[in-house]
Amino acid sequence: MTWTLIFSILTFYGILIAVNIPAPFIGLDFDSGETPKLWYAPPGFVIPIVWFILFTLLGIGRYNLIQSEFNNYQWWLFGLALLCATYAYYTLGFAKLTNISALWFGLIGNIVVILFAAFVVYKLLPISKPAALLTIPVIVWTAFASLIVIGEMKIEKLI
């Protein structure tokens, strides 16, 4: 029981780390040392900590699905994790390819994450209420991140 939980959490950590290892090597690098432009934006070092917490919750959600014998539904959580983990690629990567501000891709990506996470909650709720509830913080954090992106877009006069 305990090993299954630990393995579930470590699997989601593995996704987060493995997907992001190549990013700096292909020129996709966030300015984490930059002072936040908005009073409500957290310092850069907080963001990876939050994502590790969120991926821990997704791992616990997977564990709940396995315990309730609905193994097929764990793939919704893996899909959400992959979508979240690839953020650098569909923001900075597309910005680099198109010369359009990464903020636009960040906002669109955040909306997609929120909608997909809400769909995952909808799919999991009848199967495993704990797994569904453990997915909701992804929606909350991504909505908060979207407010930051919108605020930065206003500062840069993109909207």
MODELLER restraints for C-alpha pairs under 7 A, 6 or more apart:
rsr = mdl.restraints
at = mdl.atoms
rsr.add(forms.Gaussian(group=physical.xy_distance, feature=features.Distance(at['CA:4:A'], at['CA:63:A']), mean=6.80, stdev=0.5))
rsr.add(forms.Gaussian(group=physical.xy_distance, feature=features.Distance(at['CA:5:A'], at['CA:60:A']), mean=6.47, stdev=0.5))
rsr.add(forms.Gaussian(group=physical.xy_distance, feature=features.Distance(at['CA:5:A'], at['CA:63:A']), mean=5.51, stdev=0.5))
rsr.add(forms.Gaussian(group=physical.xy_distance, feature=features.Distance(at['CA:8:A'], at['CA:59:A']), mean=4.79, stdev=0.5))
rsr.add(forms.Gaussian(group=physical.xy_distance, feature=features.Distance(at['CA:8:A'], at['CA:60:A']), mean=6.70, stdev=0.5))
rsr.add(forms.Gaussian(group=physical.xy_distance, feature=features.Distance(at['CA:8:A'], at['CA:62:A']), mean=6.39, stdev=0.5))
rsr.add(forms.Gaussian(group=physical.xy_distance, feature=features.Distance(at['CA:8:A'], at['CA:63:A']), mean=5.98, stdev=0.5))
rsr.add(forms.Gaussian(group=physical.xy_distance, feature=features.Distance(at['CA:9:A'], at['CA:56:A']), mean=5.32, stdev=0.5))
rsr.add(forms.Gaussian(group=physical.xy_distance, feature=features.Distance(at['CA:9:A'], at['CA:59:A']), mean=4.11, stdev=0.5))
rsr.add(forms.Gaussian(group=physical.xy_distance, feature=features.Distance(at['CA:9:A'], at['CA:60:A']), mean=6.35, stdev=0.5))
rsr.add(forms.Gaussian(group=physical.xy_distance, feature=features.Distance(at['CA:12:A'], at['CA:55:A']), mean=5.74, stdev=0.5))
rsr.add(forms.Gaussian(group=physical.xy_distance, feature=features.Distance(at['CA:12:A'], at['CA:59:A']), mean=5.80, stdev=0.5))
rsr.add(forms.Gaussian(group=physical.xy_distance, feature=features.Distance(at['CA:13:A'], at['CA:52:A']), mean=6.96, stdev=0.5))
rsr.add(forms.Gaussian(group=physical.xy_distance, feature=features.Distance(at['CA:13:A'], at['CA:55:A']), mean=6.50, stdev=0.5))
rsr.add(forms.Gaussian(group=physical.xy_distance, feature=features.Distance(at['CA:15:A'], at['CA:82:A']), mean=6.94, stdev=0.5))
rsr.add(forms.Gaussian(group=physical.xy_distance, feature=features.Distance(at['CA:16:A'], at['CA:85:A']), mean=5.30, stdev=0.5))
rsr.add(forms.Gaussian(group=physical.xy_distance, feature=features.Distance(at['CA:19:A'], at['CA:85:A']), mean=6.32, stdev=0.5))
rsr.add(forms.Gaussian(group=physical.xy_distance, feature=features.Distance(at['CA:19:A'], at['CA:86:A']), mean=6.57, stdev=0.5))
rsr.add(forms.Gaussian(group=physical.xy_distance, feature=features.Distance(at['CA:20:A'], at['CA:85:A']), mean=6.92, stdev=0.5))
rsr.add(forms.Gaussian(group=physical.xy_distance, feature=features.Distance(at['CA:23:A'], at['CA:29:A']), mean=6.81, stdev=0.5))
rsr.add(forms.Gaussian(group=physical.xy_distance, feature=features.Distance(at['CA:28:A'], at['CA:88:A']), mean=6.55, stdev=0.5))
rsr.add(forms.Gaussian(group=physical.xy_distance, feature=features.Distance(at['CA:28:A'], at['CA:92:A']), mean=5.88, stdev=0.5))
rsr.add(forms.Gaussian(group=physical.xy_distance, feature=features.Distance(at['CA:28:A'], at['CA:93:A']), mean=6.44, stdev=0.5))
rsr.add(forms.Gaussian(group=physical.xy_distance, feature=features.Distance(at['CA:32:A'], at['CA:44:A']), mean=4.57, stdev=0.5))
rsr.add(forms.Gaussian(group=physical.xy_distance, feature=features.Distance(at['CA:32:A'], at['CA:45:A']), mean=6.60, stdev=0.5))
rsr.add(forms.Gaussian(group=physical.xy_distance, feature=features.Distance(at['CA:33:A'], at['CA:44:A']), mean=6.43, stdev=0.5))
rsr.add(forms.Gaussian(group=physical.xy_distance, feature=features.Distance(at['CA:35:A'], at['CA:43:A']), mean=6.79, stdev=0.5))
rsr.add(forms.Gaussian(group=physical.xy_distance, feature=features.Distance(at['CA:36:A'], at['CA:42:A']), mean=6.79, stdev=0.5))
rsr.add(forms.Gaussian(group=physical.xy_distance, feature=features.Distance(at['CA:36:A'], at['CA:43:A']), mean=6.07, stdev=0.5))
rsr.add(forms.Gaussian(group=physical.xy_distance, feature=features.Distance(at['CA:41:A'], at['CA:148:A']), mean=6.20, stdev=0.5))
rsr.add(forms.Gaussian(group=physical.xy_distance, feature=features.Distance(at['CA:54:A'], at['CA:137:A']), mean=6.89, stdev=0.5))
rsr.add(forms.Gaussian(group=physical.xy_distance, feature=features.Distance(at['CA:54:A'], at['CA:138:A']), mean=6.35, stdev=0.5))
rsr.add(forms.Gaussian(group=physical.xy_distance, feature=features.Distance(at['CA:57:A'], at['CA:134:A']), mean=5.55, stdev=0.5))
rsr.add(forms.Gaussian(group=physical.xy_distance, feature=features.Distance(at['CA:58:A'], at['CA:77:A']), mean=6.51, stdev=0.5))
rsr.add(forms.Gaussian(group=physical.xy_distance, feature=features.Distance(at['CA:58:A'], at['CA:134:A']), mean=6.46, stdev=0.5))
rsr.add(forms.Gaussian(group=physical.xy_distance, feature=features.Distance(at['CA:58:A'], at['CA:135:A']), mean=6.31, stdev=0.5))
rsr.add(forms.Gaussian(group=physical.xy_distance, feature=features.Distance(at['CA:61:A'], at['CA:130:A']), mean=6.66, stdev=0.5))
rsr.add(forms.Gaussian(group=physical.xy_distance, feature=features.Distance(at['CA:61:A'], at['CA:131:A']), mean=3.99, stdev=0.5))
rsr.add(forms.Gaussian(group=physical.xy_distance, feature=features.Distance(at['CA:61:A'], at['CA:134:A']), mean=5.95, stdev=0.5))
rsr.add(forms.Gaussian(group=physical.xy_distance, feature=features.Distance(at['CA:62:A'], at['CA:74:A']), mean=5.52, stdev=0.5))
rsr.add(forms.Gaussian(group=physical.xy_distance, feature=features.Distance(at['CA:62:A'], at['CA:77:A']), mean=6.97, stdev=0.5))
rsr.add(forms.Gaussian(group=physical.xy_distance, feature=features.Distance(at['CA:62:A'], at['CA:131:A']), mean=6.82, stdev=0.5))
rsr.add(forms.Gaussian(group=physical.xy_distance, feature=features.Distance(at['CA:64:A'], at['CA:130:A']), mean=6.93, stdev=0.5))
rsr.add(forms.Gaussian(group=physical.xy_distance, feature=features.Distance(at['CA:64:A'], at['CA:131:A']), mean=6.04, stdev=0.5))
rsr.add(forms.Gaussian(group=physical.xy_distance, feature=features.Distance(at['CA:65:A'], at['CA:71:A']), mean=6.02, stdev=0.5))
rsr.add(forms.Gaussian(group=physical.xy_distance, feature=features.Distance(at['CA:65:A'], at['CA:74:A']), mean=6.41, stdev=0.5))
rsr.add(forms.Gaussian(group=physical.xy_distance, feature=features.Distance(at['CA:65:A'], at['CA:128:A']), mean=6.44, stdev=0.5))
rsr.add(forms.Gaussian(group=physical.xy_distance, feature=features.Distance(at['CA:65:A'], at['CA:131:A']), mean=6.68, stdev=0.5))
rsr.add(forms.Gaussian(group=physical.xy_distance, feature=features.Distance(at['CA:76:A'], at['CA:120:A']), mean=6.09, stdev=0.5))
rsr.add(forms.Gaussian(group=physical.xy_distance, feature=features.Distance(at['CA:80:A'], at['CA:117:A']), mean=6.52, stdev=0.5))
rsr.add(forms.Gaussian(group=physical.xy_distance, feature=features.Distance(at['CA:83:A'], at['CA:113:A']), mean=6.92, stdev=0.5))
rsr.add(forms.Gaussian(group=physical.xy_distance, feature=features.Distance(at['CA:84:A'], at['CA:113:A']), mean=6.85, stdev=0.5))
rsr.add(forms.Gaussian(group=physical.xy_distance, feature=features.Distance(at['CA:90:A'], at['CA:105:A']), mean=6.57, stdev=0.5))
rsr.add(forms.Gaussian(group=physical.xy_distance, feature=features.Distance(at['CA:91:A'], at['CA:102:A']), mean=4.96, stdev=0.5))
rsr.add(forms.Gaussian(group=physical.xy_distance, feature=features.Distance(at['CA:91:A'], at['CA:105:A']), mean=4.80, stdev=0.5))
rsr.add(forms.Gaussian(group=physical.xy_distance, feature=features.Distance(at['CA:91:A'], at['CA:106:A']), mean=5.19, stdev=0.5))
rsr.add(forms.Gaussian(group=physical.xy_distance, feature=features.Distance(at['CA:92:A'], at['CA:102:A']), mean=5.37, stdev=0.5))
rsr.add(forms.Gaussian(group=physical.xy_distance, feature=features.Distance(at['CA:95:A'], at['CA:101:A']), mean=5.60, stdev=0.5))
rsr.add(forms.Gaussian(group=physical.xy_distance, feature=features.Distance(at['CA:95:A'], at['CA:102:A']), mean=4.87, stdev=0.5))
rsr.add(forms.Gaussian(group=physical.xy_distance, feature=features.Distance(at['CA:103:A'], at['CA:149:A']), mean=6.11, stdev=0.5))
rsr.add(forms.Gaussian(group=physical.xy_distance, feature=features.Distance(at['CA:103:A'], at['CA:153:A']), mean=6.57, stdev=0.5))
rsr.add(forms.Gaussian(group=physical.xy_distance, feature=features.Distance(at['CA:107:A'], at['CA:146:A']), mean=5.95, stdev=0.5))
rsr.add(forms.Gaussian(group=physical.xy_distance, feature=features.Distance(at['CA:107:A'], at['CA:149:A']), mean=6.34, stdev=0.5))
rsr.add(forms.Gaussian(group=physical.xy_distance, feature=features.Distance(at['CA:110:A'], at['CA:142:A']), mean=6.00, stdev=0.5))
rsr.add(forms.Gaussian(group=physical.xy_distance, feature=features.Distance(at['CA:110:A'], at['CA:146:A']), mean=6.25, stdev=0.5))
rsr.add(forms.Gaussian(group=physical.xy_distance, feature=features.Distance(at['CA:114:A'], at['CA:139:A']), mean=5.12, stdev=0.5))
rsr.add(forms.Gaussian(group=physical.xy_distance, feature=features.Distance(at['CA:114:A'], at['CA:142:A']), mean=6.53, stdev=0.5))
rsr.add(forms.Gaussian(group=physical.xy_distance, feature=features.Distance(at['CA:117:A'], at['CA:135:A']), mean=6.88, stdev=0.5))
rsr.add(forms.Gaussian(group=physical.xy_distance, feature=features.Distance(at['CA:117:A'], at['CA:138:A']), mean=6.99, stdev=0.5))
rsr.add(forms.Gaussian(group=physical.xy_distance, feature=features.Distance(at['CA:117:A'], at['CA:139:A']), mean=6.24, stdev=0.5))
rsr.add(forms.Gaussian(group=physical.xy_distance, feature=features.Distance(at['CA:121:A'], at['CA:132:A']), mean=4.61, stdev=0.5))
rsr.add(forms.Gaussian(group=physical.xy_distance, feature=features.Distance(at['CA:121:A'], at['CA:135:A']), mean=6.40, stdev=0.5))
rsr.add(forms.Gaussian(group=physical.xy_distance, feature=features.Distance(at['CA:124:A'], at['CA:131:A']), mean=6.58, stdev=0.5))
rsr.add(forms.Gaussian(group=physical.xy_distance, feature=features.Distance(at['CA:124:A'], at['CA:132:A']), mean=5.11, stdev=0.5))
rsr.add(forms.Gaussian(group=physical.xy_distance, feature=features.Distance(at['CA:125:A'], at['CA:132:A']), mean=5.13, stdev=0.5))
rsr.add(forms.Gaussian(group=physical.xy_distance, feature=features.Distance(at['CA:153:A'], at['CA:159:A']), mean=5.99, stdev=0.5))
